[in-house]
């Protein structure tokens, strides 16, 4: 029945899911405390700066697609888009969301419309202007975003999602026009590029926690606690593995190969 | 739109689809293979369909820019619309695999795409120039490591100082790999948590924020 070599992974997946659900349930009684994420705490300040300067905020989710294994990073980016749109609506700042994958457009439009409605400014949302389809081709999209940066000079640039070679093109272009930047991706190769150029950085797991973090919802923040407990389990497994390997035993490796 | 159509139905669809894909990966791969292939094909068809949204969005936005003669924007918008129509007409009339369409694609987009990709070298150079300054302990460490890796990749220096090869090899295989694996483990746990939140309809990036009534406790 079970695929050989994937049994341990299935067991761990079930265990972590149960752990996260338990943490979410516990969070209903006691709001968990967790570490601060500087990049997400800086968002209101970044948008406030745009309001003072009378310039827009640019947002993009990179080459995120809903039907690939990058979907989770895209959803993480959309969570923050909703939050950013609400603050922008409250402060009267225009947020421009540039889209790579056309299938994201209806979802993003709905999220932004909902955010503007929550802020009591539904009539100020202009979908045709604020949700812009650029291109489904990587470098056409990259050039189009650079064009938006050069022509509209956004005061803040927020990039959360899966990024590839265009990461440096974006980060450098927005740096040159003086935008304050927050970038986040779970793609290991692009993290260093963002780290050296952007003002704030969300590293890998932080982008997945972003939606829960900014929502301030007790149950959602419980899932972040679950994530952190999962990391402790991974650490323990690593330590046990090192000790057993040093002792000449392959027991843990064999269990993981089940 | 009722709450059932807006939230409950999409959550149920996501949950069922996610369970099917998980079962296909962990259990009985052959029996579920055809179902998963069918779902993947649906995804491709839906993606192709949504291209229409993109095209409409482009026509509306850039059409407005042209009609308003938006300063610094309208000539680019006009050019984009001309190219969009040209590609569509050639693709529909001659076929997307025709010589004419291939020529149009290869001689315009292909060349431009390669040019933009090549320009990345300049962006990386300016970024690295700013990053490699010893302003504090962390940036000094980055500078030292950067210089070692750069020197190792310069054939003349690597030949003159073979220790650079060993140092680069150690940096790549020990601290870099450890950090990458740490990031990967964290990202995987984050993705599981996000996936779970999405499956139970609590992820804000999927269906928007839940109201107090929908939270249910």
Interface residues (C-beta under 8 A of the other chain):
Chain A: X1 X2 X3 X6 X9 X10 X13 X16 X17 X20 X21 X28 X65 X66 X67 X72 X74 X75 X76 X77 X78 X79 X80 X81 X82 X83 X99 X101 X102 X103 X105 X106 X107 X110 X111 X114 X115 X118 X128 X129 X131 X132 X133 X136 X137 X138 X139 X140 X142 X143 X147 X151 X165 X168 X169 X171 X172 X173 X186 X188 X191 X193 X196 X197 X203 X204 X205 X206 X207 X208 X209 X211 X212 X215 X217 X219 X220 X223 X224 X226 X227 X230 X231 X234
Chain B: X22 X25 X26 X27 X28 X29 X40 X43 X44 X46 X47 X50 X51 X52 X53 X54 X55 X57 X58 X60 X61 X64 X72 X73 X76 X109 X112 X113 X116 X117 X119 X120 X123 X124 X126 X127 X128 X130 X131 X142 X180 X183 X184 X185 X186 X187 X189 X190 X191 X192 X193 X194 X195 X196 X197 X198 X202 X203 X204 X205 X206 X208 X209 X210 X215 X217
